[in-house]
Amino acid sequence: MHTRELGKSKLSVSALGLGCMSMSGGYGAGGDRQAMISVIRGAVERGITFFDTAQNYGPFANEALVGEALAPFRGQVVIATKFGFRYEDAGSGPKNVGLSSRPEYIKQGVEGSLKRLRVDSIDLFYQHRVDPDVPIEDVAGAVKDLIQAGKVKHFGMSEAAARTIRRAHAVQPVTAVQSEYSLWWRRPEEEVLSTLEDLGIGFVPYSPLGKGFLTGRIGQNTTFAATDIRSRIPRFSPEAMKANQALVDVIAAVAKQKQATSAQIALAWLLAQKPWIVPIPGTTKLERVEENIGATDVELTPDDLVQINASAARIAVQGERYPEELERLTYR
């Protein structure tokens, strides 16, 4: 497995990470716990050293899963988690009741993350979503305190606007920004990527396979369980998927030329954008981990990239990427 450095941070990780959210739900029911532990450990054995989780996945269940799975590999892997939501006991377990990045809440929450992840220090601690009620300077200051206390090593942000990233970075250097980015969601190209390059910050695209759509394994006749977030996303309506198939066809044509899979081409395209980009495709299957790793050996020439970009530019992707209430939490 090739490695990459996230910006100028000296934080070196595998060129491809593993997003662990779906192992605890989000895209329908999560996987069997022991099976998911085997997938995570199998990813380590195949060279992946970068694992992504969050307090909000579960909530808390995914951190505990990742912590147990990676316990035998302390010092060999980088674990990223996220803060920024507030929880209350709903009787059946903790429930997300909205944003909270108050400094005291961040510092209280990190203790739980440390225990669940079974670590003494969190490698990369992202603000999950920008909290409009808390100045970003206060958030960055709280994480700076945690870094000085040895409880956190690196500060990250997720789905933040370029101006907010700059303000935070002035207080505590940001190591990585995580946002959705793929051939069917390219908003980071408008301002964020140039800001990160200017500041020396790494970029971690989530949903690099378009929540599965770019693999070619989902079509207009695909249905999603009520517990699958895609059942509420406009971009996954039958009409939108029918229209967006044109982009999948572009990727599939390149995949055929390269004797690769569509997933590998979509990931290789991302890897070719910048040397400090590290995608984190999620899966619950080890065979998909192996397939995704194969993307790091796919070489897209400058001509290939021109061809892909020109073909993609002729396609107007249909449907919003999130329901309105979730999209409101982004790019602030």
C-alpha positions as protocol buffer text, in pm:
chain_id: "A"
residue {
  index: 1
  type: MET
  ca { x: 0 y: 0 z: 0 }
}
residue {
  index: 2
  type: HIS
  ca { x: 129 y: 345 z: -92 }
}
residue {
  index: 3
  type: THR
  ca { x: 128 y: 611 z: 179 }
}
residue {
  index: 4
  type: ARG
  ca { x: 40 y: 980 z: 170 }
}
residue {
  index: 5
  type: GLU
  ca { x: 98 y: 1273 z: 401 }
}
residue {
  index: 6
  type: LEU
  ca { x: -201 y: 1483 z: 501 }
}
residue {
  index: 7
  type: GLY
  ca { x: -85 y: 1827 z: 395 }
}
residue {
  index: 8
  type: LYS
  ca { x: 222 y: 1956 z: 575 }
}
residue {
  index: 9
  type: SER
  ca { x: 128 y: 1789 z: 903 }
}
residue {
  index: 10
  type: LYS
  ca { x: 375 y: 1499 z: 882 }
}
residue {
  index: 11
  type: LEU
  ca { x: 76 y: 1271 z: 952 }
}
residue {
  index: 12
  type: SER
  ca { x: 142 y: 980 z: 716 }
}
residue {
  index: 13
  type: VAL
  ca { x: -139 y: 736 z: 635 }
}
residue {
  index: 14
  type: SER
  ca { x: -221 y: 474 z: 375 }
}
residue {
  index: 15
  type: ALA
  ca { x: -324 y: 630 z: 42 }
}
residue {
  index: 16
  type: LEU
  ca { x: -671 y: 487 z: 100 }
}
residue {
  index: 17
  type: GLY
  ca { x: -847 y: 477 z: 434 }
}
residue {
  index: 18
  type: LEU
  ca { x: -1152 y: 287 z: 557 }
}
residue {
  index: 19
  type: GLY
  ca { x: -1474 y: 463 z: 654 }
}
residue {
  index: 20
  type: CYS
  ca { x: -1635 y: 256 z: 927 }
}
residue {
  index: 21
  type: MET
  ca { x: -1974 y: 427 z: 970 }
}
residue {
  index: 22
  type: SER
  ca { x: -2182 y: 173 z: 776 }
}
residue {
  index: 23
  type: MET
  ca { x: -2063 y: -106 z: 1002 }
}
residue {
  index: 24
  type: SER
  ca { x: -2295 y: 32 z: 1270 }
}
residue {
  index: 25
  type: GLY
  ca { x: -2583 y: 144 z: 1047 }
}
residue {
  index: 26
  type: GLY
  ca { x: -2659 y: 440 z: 827 }
}
residue {
  index: 27
  type: TYR
  ca { x: -2705 y: 233 z: 513 }
}
residue {
  index: 28
  type: GLY
  ca { x: -2954 y: -4 z: 669 }
}
residue {
  index: 29
  type: ALA
  ca { x: -2876 y: -239 z: 955 }
}
residue {
  index: 30
  type: GLY
  ca { x: -2512 y: -258 z: 1060 }
}
residue {
  index: 31
  type: GLY
  ca { x: -2313 y: -574 z: 1019 }
}
residue {
  index: 32
  type: ASP
  ca { x: -2252 y: -854 z: 1267 }
}
residue {
  index: 33
  type: ARG
  ca { x: -2005 y: -722 z: 1523 }
}
residue {
  index: 34
  type: GLN
  ca { x: -1750 y: -1001 z: 1495 }
}
residue {
  index: 35
  type: ALA
  ca { x: -1773 y: -995 z: 1117 }
}
residue {
  index: 36
  type: MET
  ca { x: -1707 y: -620 z: 1117 }
}
residue {
  index: 37
  type: ILE
  ca { x: -1408 y: -665 z: 1346 }
}
residue {
  index: 38
  type: SER
  ca { x: -1274 y: -919 z: 1098 }
}
residue {
  index: 39
  type: VAL
  ca { x: -1319 y: -671 z: 811 }
}
residue {
  index: 40
  type: ILE
  ca { x: -1132 y: -397 z: 998 }
}
residue {
  index: 41
  type: ARG
  ca { x: -849 y: -629 z: 1096 }
}
residue {
  index: 42
  type: GLY
  ca { x: -837 y: -767 z: 744 }
}
residue {
  index: 43
  type: ALA
  ca { x: -798 y: -412 z: 615 }
}
residue {
  index: 44
  type: VAL
  ca { x: -497 y: -363 z: 844 }
}
residue {
  index: 45
  type: GLU
  ca { x: -344 y: -687 z: 720 }
}
residue {
  index: 46
  type: ARG
  ca { x: -380 y: -557 z: 363 }
}
residue {
  index: 47
  type: GLY
  ca { x: -201 y: -231 z: 436 }
}
residue {
  index: 48
  type: ILE
  ca { x: -472 y: 16 z: 536 }
}
residue {
  index: 49
  type: THR
  ca { x: -357 y: 229 z: 831 }
}
residue {
  index: 50
  type: PHE
  ca { x: -624 y: 505 z: 836 }
}
residue {
  index: 51
  type: PHE
  ca { x: -964 y: 442 z: 995 }
}
residue {
  index: 52
  type: ASP
  ca { x: -1257 y: 683 z: 1026 }
}
residue {
  index: 53
  type: THR
  ca { x: -1531 y: 684 z: 1288 }
}
residue {
  index: 54
  type: ALA
  ca { x: -1731 y: 940 z: 1492 }
}
residue {
  index: 55
  type: GLN
  ca { x: -1909 y: 983 z: 1821 }
}
residue {
  index: 56
  type: ASN
  ca { x: -2231 y: 1022 z: 1622 }
}
residue {
  index: 57
  type: TYR
  ca { x: -2212 y: 685 z: 1448 }
}
residue {
  index: 58
  type: GLY
  ca { x: -2441 y: 475 z: 1663 }
}
residue {
  index: 59
  type: PRO
  ca { x: -2415 y: 706 z: 1856 }
}
residue {
  index: 60
  type: PHE
  ca { x: -2095 y: 579 z: 2018 }
}
residue {
  index: 61
  type: ALA
  ca { x: -2132 y: 219 z: 1898 }
}
residue {
  index: 62
  type: ASN
  ca { x: -1900 y: 263 z: 1601 }
}
residue {
  index: 63
  type: GLU
  ca { x: -1619 y: 409 z: 1813 }
}
residue {
  index: 64
  type: ALA
  ca { x: -1644 y: 108 z: 2045 }
}
residue {
  index: 65
  type: LEU
  ca { x: -1636 y: -130 z: 1748 }
}
residue {
  index: 66
  type: VAL
  ca { x: -1332 y: 39 z: 1594 }
}
residue {
  index: 67
  type: GLY
  ca { x: -1160 y: 52 z: 1931 }
}
residue {
  index: 68
  type: GLU
  ca { x: -1200 y: -320 z: 1987 }
}
residue {
  index: 69
  type: ALA
  ca { x: -1102 y: -412 z: 1631 }
}
residue {
  index: 70
  type: LEU
  ca { x: -785 y: -203 z: 1631 }
}
residue {
  index: 71
  type: ALA
  ca { x: -671 y: -275 z: 1987 }
}
residue {
  index: 72
  type: PRO
  ca { x: -405 y: -524 z: 1867 }
}
residue {
  index: 73
  type: PHE
  ca { x: -257 y: -265 z: 1629 }
}
residue {
  index: 74
  type: ARG
  ca { x: -181 y: 29 z: 1859 }
}
residue {
  index: 75
  type: GLY
  ca { x: 99 y: 241 z: 1719 }
}
residue {
  index: 76
  type: GLN
  ca { x: 52 y: 94 z: 1371 }
}
residue {
  index: 77
  type: VAL
  ca { x: -268 y: 272 z: 1267 }
}
residue {
  index: 78
  type: VAL
  ca { x: -421 y: 621 z: 1265 }
}
residue {
  index: 79
  type: ILE
  ca { x: -774 y: 656 z: 1403 }
}
residue {
  index: 80
  type: ALA
  ca { x: -985 y: 961 z: 1325 }
}
residue {
  index: 81
  type: THR
  ca { x: -1305 y: 1040 z: 1512 }
}
residue {
  index: 82
  type: LYS
  ca { x: -1540 y: 1339 z: 1531 }
}
residue {
  index: 83
  type: PHE
  ca { x: -1714 y: 1557 z: 1788 }
}
residue {
  index: 84
  type: GLY
  ca { x: -1980 y: 1824 z: 1753 }
}
residue {
  index: 85
  type: PHE
  ca { x: -2318 y: 1676 z: 1843 }
}
residue {
  index: 86
  type: ARG
  ca { x: -2498 y: 1665 z: 2177 }
}
residue {
  index: 87
  type: TYR
  ca { x: -2662 y: 1351 z: 2312 }
}
residue {
  index: 88
  type: GLU
  ca { x: -2934 y: 1266 z: 2561 }
}
residue {
  index: 89
  type: ASP
  ca { x: -3042 y: 931 z: 2701 }
}
residue {
  index: 90
  type: ALA
  ca { x: -3349 y: 818 z: 2504 }
}
residue {
  index: 91
  type: GLY
  ca { x: -3412 y: 513 z: 2721 }
}
residue {
  index: 92
  type: SER
  ca { x: -3291 y: 273 z: 2454 }
}
residue {
  index: 93
  type: GLY
  ca { x: -2956 y: 450 z: 2435 }
}
residue {
  index: 94
  type: PRO
  ca { x: -2801 y: 788 z: 2351 }
}
residue {
  index: 95
  type: LYS
  ca { x: -2982 y: 1006 z: 2097 }
}
residue {
  index: 96
  type: ASN
  ca { x: -2841 y: 1290 z: 1888 }
}
residue {
  index: 97
  type: VAL
  ca { x: -3032 y: 1606 z: 1986 }
}
residue {
  index: 98
  type: GLY
  ca { x: -2844 y: 1862 z: 1781 }
}
residue {
  index: 99
  type: LEU
  ca { x: -2516 y: 2043 z: 1736 }
}
residue {
  index: 100
  type: SER
  ca { x: -2288 y: 2137 z: 2023 }
}
residue {
  index: 101
  type: SER
  ca { x: -1928 y: 2246 z: 1993 }
}
residue {
  index: 102
  type: ARG
  ca { x: -1911 y: 2432 z: 2321 }
}
residue {
  index: 103
  type: PRO
  ca { x: -1554 y: 2399 z: 2451 }
}
residue {
  index: 104
  type: GLU
  ca { x: -1663 y: 2236 z: 2776 }
}
residue {
  index: 105
  type: TYR
  ca { x: -1871 y: 1983 z: 2584 }
}
residue {
  index: 106
  type: ILE
  ca { x: -1582 y: 1901 z: 2349 }
}
residue {
  index: 107
  type: LYS
  ca { x: -1352 y: 1840 z: 2646 }
}
residue {
  index: 108
  type: GLN
  ca { x: -1612 y: 1630 z: 2823 }
}
residue {
  index: 109
  type: GLY
  ca { x: -1682 y: 1424 z: 2511 }
}
residue {
  index: 110
  type: VAL
  ca { x: -1320 y: 1345 z: 2435 }
}
residue {
  index: 111
  type: GLU
  ca { x: -1298 y: 1135 z: 2750 }
}
residue {
  index: 112
  type: GLY
  ca { x: -1566 y: 899 z: 2623 }
}
residue {
  index: 113
  type: SER
  ca { x: -1399 y: 873 z: 2283 }
}
residue {
  index: 114
  type: LEU
  ca { x: -1065 y: 786 z: 2442 }
}
residue {
  index: 115
  type: LYS
  ca { x: -1225 y: 504 z: 2641 }
}
residue {
  index: 116
  type: ARG
  ca { x: -1426 y: 363 z: 2352 }
}
residue {
  index: 117
  type: LEU
  ca { x: -1130 y: 377 z: 2115 }
}
residue {
  index: 118
  type: ARG
  ca { x: -901 y: 230 z: 2381 }
}
residue {
  index: 119
  type: VAL
  ca { x: -631 y: 489 z: 2319 }
}
residue {
  index: 120
  type: ASP
  ca { x: -442 y: 744 z: 2529 }
}
residue {
  index: 121
  type: SER
  ca { x: -454 y: 1007 z: 2254 }
}
residue {
  index: 122
  type: ILE
  ca { x: -681 y: 1057 z: 1951 }
}
residue {
  index: 123
  type: ASP
  ca { x: -480 y: 1076 z: 1630 }
}
residue {
  index: 124
  type: LEU
  ca { x: -718 y: 1308 z: 1442 }
}
residue {
  index: 125
  type: PHE
  ca { x: -1015 y: 1485 z: 1603 }
}
residue {
  index: 126
  type: TYR
  ca { x: -1258 y: 1644 z: 1357 }
}
residue {
  index: 127
  type: GLN
  ca { x: -1537 y: 1890 z: 1426 }
}
residue {
  index: 128
  type: HIS
  ca { x: -1819 y: 1692 z: 1261 }
}
residue {
  index: 129
  type: ARG
  ca { x: -2020 y: 1998 z: 1157 }
}
residue {
  index: 130
  type: VAL
  ca { x: -1964 y: 2368 z: 1219 }
}
residue {
  index: 131
  type: ASP
  ca { x: -2177 y: 2496 z: 1509 }
}
residue {
  index: 132
  type: PRO
  ca { x: -2308 y: 2846 z: 1421 }
}
residue {
  index: 133
  type: ASP
  ca { x: -2365 y: 2918 z: 1791 }
}
residue {
  index: 134
  type: VAL
  ca { x: -1998 y: 2877 z: 1888 }
}
residue {
  index: 135
  type: PRO
  ca { x: -1721 y: 3090 z: 1735 }
}
residue {
  index: 136
  type: ILE
  ca { x: -1486 y: 2864 z: 1543 }
}
residue {
  index: 137
  type: GLU
  ca { x: -1194 y: 3027 z: 1726 }
}
residue {
  index: 138
  type: ASP
  ca { x: -1333 y: 2888 z: 2053 }
}
residue {
  index: 139
  type: VAL
  ca { x: -1362 y: 2541 z: 1901 }
}
residue {
  index: 140
  type: ALA
  ca { x: -1006 y: 2551 z: 1770 }
}
residue {
  index: 141
  type: GLY
  ca { x: -889 y: 2680 z: 2107 }
}
residue {
  index: 142
  type: ALA
  ca { x: -1056 y: 2390 z: 2287 }
}
residue {
  index: 143
  type: VAL
  ca { x: -887 y: 2136 z: 2059 }
}
residue {
  index: 144
  type: LYS
  ca { x: -558 y: 2321 z: 2105 }
}
residue {
  index: 145
  type: ASP
  ca { x: -595 y: 2272 z: 2480 }
}
residue {
  index: 146
  type: LEU
  ca { x: -658 y: 1899 z: 2425 }
}
residue {
  index: 147
  type: ILE
  ca { x: -348 y: 1875 z: 2205 }
}
residue {
  index: 148
  type: GLN
  ca { x: -139 y: 2047 z: 2471 }
}
residue {
  index: 149
  type: ALA
  ca { x: -283 y: 1804 z: 2728 }
}
residue {
  index: 150
  type: GLY
  ca { x: -178 y: 1508 z: 2512 }
}
residue {
  index: 151
  type: LYS
  ca { x: -534 y: 1383 z: 2457 }
}
residue {
  index: 152
  type: VAL
  ca { x: -545 y: 1473 z: 2087 }
}
residue {
  index: 153
  type: LYS
  ca { x: -267 y: 1481 z: 1826 }
}
residue {
  index: 154
  type: HIS
  ca { x: -426 y: 1654 z: 1526 }
}
residue {
  index: 155
  type: PHE
  ca { x: -724 y: 1885 z: 1462 }
}
residue {
  index: 156
  type: GLY
  ca { x: -963 y: 1834 z: 1171 }
}
residue {
  index: 157
  type: MET
  ca { x: -1283 y: 1985 z: 1033 }
}
residue {
  index: 158
  type: SER
  ca { x: -1567 y: 1835 z: 831 }
}
residue {
  index: 159
  type: GLU
  ca { x: -1790 y: 2002 z: 569 }
}
residue {
  index: 160
  type: ALA
  ca { x: -1662 y: 2348 z: 666 }
}
residue {
  index: 161
  type: ALA
  ca { x: -1651 y: 2654 z: 439 }
}
residue {
  index: 162
  type: ALA
  ca { x: -1315 y: 2791 z: 325 }
}
residue {
  index: 163
  type: ARG
  ca { x: -1340 y: 3110 z: 534 }
}
residue {
  index: 164
  type: THR
  ca { x: -1418 y: 2905 z: 847 }
}
residue {
  index: 165
  type: ILE
  ca { x: -1122 y: 2677 z: 785 }
}
residue {
  index: 166
  type: ARG
  ca { x: -893 y: 2981 z: 763 }
}
residue {
  index: 167
  type: ARG
  ca { x: -1023 y: 3124 z: 1090 }
}
residue {
  index: 168
  type: ALA
  ca { x: -978 y: 2794 z: 1274 }
}
residue {
  index: 169
  type: HIS
  ca { x: -634 y: 2733 z: 1125 }
}
residue {
  index: 170
  type: ALA
  ca { x: -514 y: 3070 z: 1258 }
}
residue {
  index: 171
  type: VAL
  ca { x: -580 y: 2947 z: 1615 }
}
residue {
  index: 172
  type: GLN
  ca { x: -482 y: 2581 z: 1586 }
}
residue {
  index: 173
  type: PRO
  ca { x: -332 y: 2439 z: 1264 }
}
residue {
  index: 174
  type: VAL
  ca { x: -581 y: 2213 z: 1089 }
}
residue {
  index: 175
  type: THR
  ca { x: -430 y: 1885 z: 972 }
}
residue {
  index: 176
  type: ALA
  ca { x: -717 y: 1759 z: 755 }
}
residue {
  index: 177
  type: VAL
  ca { x: -1058 y: 1858 z: 626 }
}
residue {
  index: 178
  type: GLN
  ca { x: -1314 y: 1589 z: 550 }
}
residue {
  index: 179
  type: SER
  ca { x: -1595 y: 1656 z: 305 }
}
residue {
  index: 180
  type: GLU
  ca { x: -1791 y: 1468 z: 44 }
}
residue {
  index: 181
  type: TYR
  ca { x: -1607 y: 1467 z: -289 }
}
residue {
  index: 182
  type: SER
  ca { x: -1643 y: 1247 z: -595 }
}
residue {
  index: 183
  type: LEU
  ca { x: -1717 y: 1266 z: -965 }
}
residue {
  index: 184
  type: TRP
  ca { x: -2079 y: 1343 z: -881 }
}
residue {
  index: 185
  type: TRP
  ca { x: -2021 y: 1596 z: -601 }
}
residue {
  index: 186
  type: ARG
  ca { x: -1746 y: 1843 z: -685 }
}
residue {
  index: 187
  type: ARG
  ca { x: -1828 y: 2145 z: -472 }
}
residue {
  index: 188
  type: PRO
  ca { x: -1492 y: 2127 z: -284 }
}
residue {
  index: 189
  type: GLU
  ca { x: -1328 y: 2235 z: -610 }
}
residue {
  index: 190
  type: GLU
  ca { x: -1495 y: 2578 z: -585 }
}
residue {
  index: 191
  type: GLU
  ca { x: -1301 y: 2712 z: -285 }
}
residue {
  index: 192
  type: VAL
  ca { x: -1203 y: 2445 z: -37 }
}
residue {
  index: 193
  type: LEU
  ca { x: -929 y: 2263 z: -228 }
}
residue {
  index: 194
  type: SER
  ca { x: -739 y: 2581 z: -314 }
}
residue {
  index: 195
  type: THR
  ca { x: -766 y: 2693 z: 49 }
}
residue {
  index: 196
  type: LEU
  ca { x: -625 y: 2362 z: 171 }
}
residue {
  index: 197
  type: GLU
  ca { x: -340 y: 2378 z: -76 }
}
residue {
  index: 198
  type: ASP
  ca { x: -261 y: 2733 z: 35 }
}
residue {
  index: 199
  type: LEU
  ca { x: -259 y: 2637 z: 403 }
}
residue {
  index: 200
  type: GLY
  ca { x: -95 y: 2296 z: 371 }
}
residue {
  index: 201
  type: ILE
  ca { x: -395 y: 2097 z: 492 }
}
residue {
  index: 202
  type: GLY
  ca { x: -482 y: 1742 z: 381 }
}
residue {
  index: 203
  type: PHE
  ca { x: -819 y: 1647 z: 232 }
}
residue {
  index: 204
  type: VAL
  ca { x: -1018 y: 1334 z: 317 }
}
residue {
  index: 205
  type: PRO
  ca { x: -1311 y: 1270 z: 80 }
}
residue {
  index: 206
  type: TYR
  ca { x: -1597 y: 1069 z: 226 }
}
residue {
  index: 207
  type: SER
  ca { x: -1855 y: 899 z: 2 }
}
residue {
  index: 208
  type: PRO
  ca { x: -1591 y: 884 z: -274 }
}
residue {
  index: 209
  type: LEU
  ca { x: -1806 y: 628 z: -455 }
}
residue {
  index: 210
  type: GLY
  ca { x: -2121 y: 839 z: -442 }
}
residue {
  index: 211
  type: LYS
  ca { x: -2270 y: 631 z: -160 }
}
residue {
  index: 212
  type: GLY
  ca { x: -2231 y: 328 z: -385 }
}
residue {
  index: 213
  type: PHE
  ca { x: -2388 y: 473 z: -699 }
}
residue {
  index: 214
  type: LEU
  ca { x: -2064 y: 521 z: -893 }
}
residue {
  index: 215
  type: THR
  ca { x: -1979 y: 151 z: -863 }
}
residue {
  index: 216
  type: GLY
  ca { x: -2253 y: 67 z: -1115 }
}
residue {
  index: 217
  type: ARG
  ca { x: -2419 y: -172 z: -873 }
}
residue {
  index: 218
  type: ILE
  ca { x: -2716 y: 56 z: -804 }
}
residue {
  index: 219
  type: GLY
  ca { x: -2982 y: 149 z: -1060 }
}
residue {
  index: 220
  type: GLN
  ca { x: -3323 y: 310 z: -1097 }
}
residue {
  index: 221
  type: ASN
  ca { x: -3494 y: -10 z: -981 }
}
residue {
  index: 222
  type: THR
  ca { x: -3289 y: -32 z: -661 }
}
residue {
  index: 223
  type: THR
  ca { x: -3492 y: 14 z: -343 }
}
residue {
  index: 224
  type: PHE
  ca { x: -3357 y: 111 z: -2 }
}
residue {
  index: 225
  type: ALA
  ca { x: -3470 y: 15 z: 347 }
}
residue {
  index: 226
  type: ALA
  ca { x: -3626 y: 287 z: 561 }
}
residue {
  index: 227
  type: THR
  ca { x: -3316 y: 272 z: 784 }
}
residue {
  index: 228
  type: ASP
  ca { x: -3090 y: 347 z: 484 }
}
residue {
  index: 229
  type: ILE
  ca { x: -3015 y: 719 z: 454 }
}
residue {
  index: 230
  type: ARG
  ca { x: -3033 y: 687 z: 76 }
}
residue {
  index: 231
  type: SER
  ca { x: -3409 y: 635 z: 106 }
}
residue {
  index: 232
  type: ARG
  ca { x: -3431 y: 1005 z: 205 }
}
residue {
  index: 233
  type: ILE
  ca { x: -3177 y: 1147 z: -40 }
}
residue {
  index: 234
  type: PRO
  ca { x: -3323 y: 1315 z: -353 }
}
residue {
  index: 235
  type: ARG
  ca { x: -3028 y: 1199 z: -562 }
}
residue {
  index: 236
  type: PHE
  ca { x: -3140 y: 839 z: -504 }
}
residue {
  index: 237
  type: SER
  ca { x: -3494 y: 878 z: -632 }
}
residue {
  index: 238
  type: PRO
  ca { x: -3566 y: 647 z: -927 }
}
residue {
  index: 239
  type: GLU
  ca { x: -3588 y: 946 z: -1164 }
}
residue {
  index: 240
  type: ALA
  ca { x: -3257 y: 1092 z: -1050 }
}
residue {
  index: 241
  type: MET
  ca { x: -3080 y: 758 z: -1065 }
}
residue {
  index: 242
  type: LYS
  ca { x: -3206 y: 705 z: -1419 }
}
residue {
  index: 243
  type: ALA
  ca { x: -3069 y: 1044 z: -1525 }
}
residue {
  index: 244
  type: ASN
  ca { x: -2741 y: 999 z: -1337 }
}
residue {
  index: 245
  type: GLN
  ca { x: -2671 y: 663 z: -1499 }
}
residue {
  index: 246
  type: ALA
  ca { x: -2494 y: 860 z: -1773 }
}
residue {
  index: 247
  type: LEU
  ca { x: -2211 y: 940 z: -1531 }
}
residue {
  index: 248
  type: VAL
  ca { x: -2184 y: 575 z: -1427 }
}
residue {
  index: 249
  type: ASP
  ca { x: -2157 y: 483 z: -1794 }
}
residue {
  index: 250
  type: VAL
  ca { x: -1864 y: 723 z: -1839 }
}
residue {
  index: 251
  type: ILE
  ca { x: -1679 y: 562 z: -1550 }
}
residue {
  index: 252
  type: ALA
  ca { x: -1761 y: 211 z: -1671 }
}
residue {
  index: 253
  type: ALA
  ca { x: -1618 y: 285 z: -2015 }
}
residue {
  index: 254
  type: VAL
  ca { x: -1286 y: 394 z: -1865 }
}
residue {
  index: 255
  type: ALA
  ca { x: -1288 y: 92 z: -1635 }
}
residue {
  index: 256
  type: LYS
  ca { x: -1320 y: -136 z: -1938 }
}
residue {
  index: 257
  type: GLN
  ca { x: -1023 y: 35 z: -2105 }
}
residue {
  index: 258
  type: LYS
  ca { x: -811 y: -1 z: -1792 }
}
residue {
  index: 259
  type: GLN
  ca { x: -924 y: -353 z: -1705 }
}
residue {
  index: 260
  type: ALA
  ca { x: -1040 y: -223 z: -1369 }
}
residue {
  index: 261
  type: THR
  ca { x: -1372 y: -191 z: -1189 }
}
residue {
  index: 262
  type: SER
  ca { x: -1583 y: 124 z: -1186 }
}
residue {
  index: 263
  type: ALA
  ca { x: -1513 y: 167 z: -815 }
}
residue {
  index: 264
  type: GLN
  ca { x: -1138 y: 156 z: -881 }
}
residue {
  index: 265
  type: ILE
  ca { x: -1165 y: 422 z: -1152 }
}
residue {
  index: 266
  type: ALA
  ca { x: -1374 y: 653 z: -933 }
}
residue {
  index: 267
  type: LEU
  ca { x: -1117 y: 623 z: -654 }
}
residue {
  index: 268
  type: ALA
  ca { x: -820 y: 653 z: -888 }
}
residue {
  index: 269
  type: TRP
  ca { x: -968 y: 975 z: -1025 }
}
residue {
  index: 270
  type: LEU
  ca { x: -977 y: 1118 z: -673 }
}
residue {
  index: 271
  type: LEU
  ca { x: -623 y: 1004 z: -595 }
}
residue {
  index: 272
  type: ALA
  ca { x: -504 y: 1175 z: -913 }
}
residue {
  index: 273
  type: GLN
  ca { x: -643 y: 1515 z: -814 }
}
residue {
  index: 274
  type: LYS
  ca { x: -385 y: 1600 z: -543 }
}
residue {
  index: 275
  type: PRO
  ca { x: -109 y: 1404 z: -364 }
}
residue {
  index: 276
  type: TRP
  ca { x: -255 y: 1508 z: -26 }
}
residue {
  index: 277
  type: ILE
  ca { x: -602 y: 1360 z: -89 }
}
residue {
  index: 278
  type: VAL
  ca { x: -687 y: 1038 z: 99 }
}
residue {
  index: 279
  type: PRO
  ca { x: -1034 y: 893 z: 21 }
}
residue {
  index: 280
  type: ILE
  ca { x: -1211 y: 683 z: 284 }
}
residue {
  index: 281
  type: PRO
  ca { x: -1459 y: 451 z: 107 }
}
residue {
  index: 282
  type: GLY
  ca { x: -1680 y: 262 z: 347 }
}
residue {
  index: 283
  type: THR
  ca { x: -1786 y: -100 z: 323 }
}
residue {
  index: 284
  type: THR
  ca { x: -1890 y: -396 z: 533 }
}
residue {
  index: 285
  type: LYS
  ca { x: -1725 y: -653 z: 305 }
}
residue {
  index: 286
  type: LEU
  ca { x: -1358 y: -751 z: 291 }
}
residue {
  index: 287
  type: GLU
  ca { x: -1378 y: -824 z: -82 }
}
residue {
  index: 288
  type: ARG
  ca { x: -1476 y: -461 z: -136 }
}
residue {
  index: 289
  type: VAL
  ca { x: -1182 y: -348 z: 76 }
}
residue {
  index: 290
  type: GLU
  ca { x: -955 y: -551 z: -151 }
}
residue {
  index: 291
  type: GLU
  ca { x: -1120 y: -410 z: -463 }
}
residue {
  index: 292
  type: ASN
  ca { x: -1083 y: -54 z: -338 }
}
residue {
  index: 293
  type: ILE
  ca { x: -716 y: -105 z: -251 }
}
residue {
  index: 294
  type: GLY
  ca { x: -664 y: -203 z: -615 }
}
residue {
  index: 295
  type: ALA
  ca { x: -743 y: 158 z: -709 }
}
residue {
  index: 296
  type: THR
  ca { x: -404 y: 267 z: -574 }
}
residue {
  index: 297
  type: ASP
  ca { x: -237 y: 72 z: -857 }
}
residue {
  index: 298
  type: VAL
  ca { x: -457 y: 213 z: -1134 }
}
residue {
  index: 299
  type: GLU
  ca { x: -270 y: 476 z: -1335 }
}
residue {
  index: 300
  type: LEU
  ca { x: -483 y: 743 z: -1498 }
}
residue {
  index: 301
  type: THR
  ca { x: -277 y: 941 z: -1751 }
}
residue {
  index: 302
  type: PRO
  ca { x: -329 y: 1315 z: -1808 }
}
residue {
  index: 303
  type: ASP
  ca { x: -521 y: 1222 z: -2123 }
}
residue {
  index: 304
  type: ASP
  ca { x: -742 y: 984 z: -1924 }
}
residue {
  index: 305
  type: LEU
  ca { x: -822 y: 1261 z: -1677 }
}
residue {
  index: 306
  type: VAL
  ca { x: -903 y: 1507 z: -1956 }
}
residue {
  index: 307
  type: GLN
  ca { x: -1134 y: 1249 z: -2111 }
}
residue {
  index: 308
  type: ILE
  ca { x: -1312 y: 1175 z: -1783 }
}
residue {
  index: 309
  type: ASN
  ca { x: -1354 y: 1540 z: -1692 }
}
residue {
  index: 310
  type: ALA
  ca { x: -1477 y: 1640 z: -2037 }
}
residue {
  index: 311
  type: SER
  ca { x: -1733 y: 1358 z: -2041 }
}
residue {
  index: 312
  type: ALA
  ca { x: -1848 y: 1432 z: -1686 }
}
residue {
  index: 313
  type: ALA
  ca { x: -1882 y: 1805 z: -1761 }
}
residue {
  index: 314
  type: ARG
  ca { x: -2149 y: 1725 z: -2021 }
}
residue {
  index: 315
  type: ILE
  ca { x: -2367 y: 1555 z: -1759 }
}
residue {
  index: 316
  type: ALA
  ca { x: -2587 y: 1756 z: -1522 }
}
residue {
  index: 317
  type: VAL
  ca { x: -2618 y: 1540 z: -1211 }
}
residue {
  index: 318
  type: GLN
  ca { x: -2980 y: 1532 z: -1092 }
}
residue {
  index: 319
  type: GLY
  ca { x: -3104 y: 1551 z: -732 }
}
residue {
  index: 320
  type: GLU
  ca { x: -2971 y: 1710 z: -414 }
}
residue {
  index: 321
  type: ARG
  ca { x: -2705 y: 1515 z: -226 }
}
residue {
  index: 322
  type: TYR
  ca { x: -2878 y: 1544 z: 113 }
}
residue {
  index: 323
  type: PRO
  ca { x: -3226 y: 1614 z: 249 }
}
residue {
  index: 324
  type: GLU
  ca { x: -3262 y: 1986 z: 318 }
}
residue {
  index: 325
  type: GLU
  ca { x: -3225 y: 1956 z: 697 }
}
residue {
  index: 326
  type: LEU
  ca { x: -2885 y: 1786 z: 658 }
}
residue {
  index: 327
  type: GLU
  ca { x: -2757 y: 2010 z: 380 }
}
residue {
  index: 328
  type: ARG
  ca { x: -2818 y: 2312 z: 605 }
}
residue {
  index: 329
  type: LEU
  ca { x: -2544 y: 2183 z: 837 }
}
residue {
  index: 330
  type: THR
  ca { x: -2274 y: 2201 z: 569 }
}
residue {
  index: 331
  type: TYR
  ca { x: -2039 y: 2467 z: 429 }
}
residue {
  index: 332
  type: ARG
  ca { x: -2071 y: 2713 z: 717 }
}
